[in-house]
Amino acid sequence: MSFHDAAQWLSDTNLSTNLREAPYPYVVLSTIHVLSIALFGGMIAMGNLRVLGYAMRDVPVSRVIGQFRPWKWTGFAILAITGVFLTISEPLDLYDNVYFWLSLVLLALVGLNAWIFRYGIYRRVAEWDTSQVTPQSARRWAWISIVLWIALVFAGRAIAFG
Amino acid sequence: MIAALTQAASDLSHNPINRWVWVFPVVESIHICGFTLLVGTVAILDLRLSDLALTRQSISQLAAALAPWIYLGIAVQFITGPYLFSSSPHDYIHNPSFRMKMMFLAAALIFHFTAVRATANKSEPLGVGWRRLVAFISIALWMGVIFGGLGIGFWSVND
């Protein structure tokens, strides 16, 4: 079975058909999807801006990131769940949409970047927790995070465009 | 007056946003990034006012730390928003969802710069009940802006 057959199979399921043909699921799902971006996008921005030394410099880095973490995971879970259902609703269209695949690649890179930060430089955060100027590698990962998230917004928006 | 409006309407085809197909989605993507920064940072302040997040920071300190980013978000929106509007002013003015969005936007901004700021800057914080009420109204108004913005597209699709 090819990957396209899998998309075809998914598209033929009752769940996919119902999501696609009923008038409300798409509107509701995409609205919640966008709302969750607002909920935790601001936290991702502020966490990165703290690492970069552009915001909340007088607060330890780990305290900023630690206090945001449960809310960021909540926002991300809502974003991911609604994203999965949006994907289920039109798998064949998305299969042919280059921006959908680009979004998935960027999402994977976002995850990889967060993982490298968390299990790399952030392990030794105690050494630079209160510094106003954080280590260069920490700042590099923060910049990459900001750029990747902005790229993800562009790619996500472009899914609807092309 | 009519001549000026006719002139403006004929100029729509000269507007870069209508000349190249990619300008609109690019500007709209910047608009989404700006909205994420603006509403996302306002949401942090509202969560703090409700004692739901960042409780180790004092409210007034957090409000001061968030303020420049809220302003930056507002600036991005007030540049990209009117430019998106300029692509077809007539359609937007007659779009019910756009009108709803503008009303919620006015209310959200006024409420933010009066009630939310006053509550956040109190040297002696109000009781959590009052703070939650202010935060709830703030979030509700901004959600009205977001629903209105999303609705603009849904509405024109249904035309």
Interface residues (C-beta under 8 A of the other chain):
Chain A: V27 S30 T31 V34 L35 I37 A38 L39 F40 G41 G42 M43 A45 M46 L49 A55 M56 D58 V59 R63 Q67 F68 W71 I150 V153 F154 R157 A158 F161
Chain B: P25 V26 E28 S29 I32 C33 F35 T36 L37 V39 G40 T41 V42 A43 I44 L47 A53 L54 T55 R56 Q57 Q61 A65 L66 P68 W69 M143 I146 F147 L150 F154
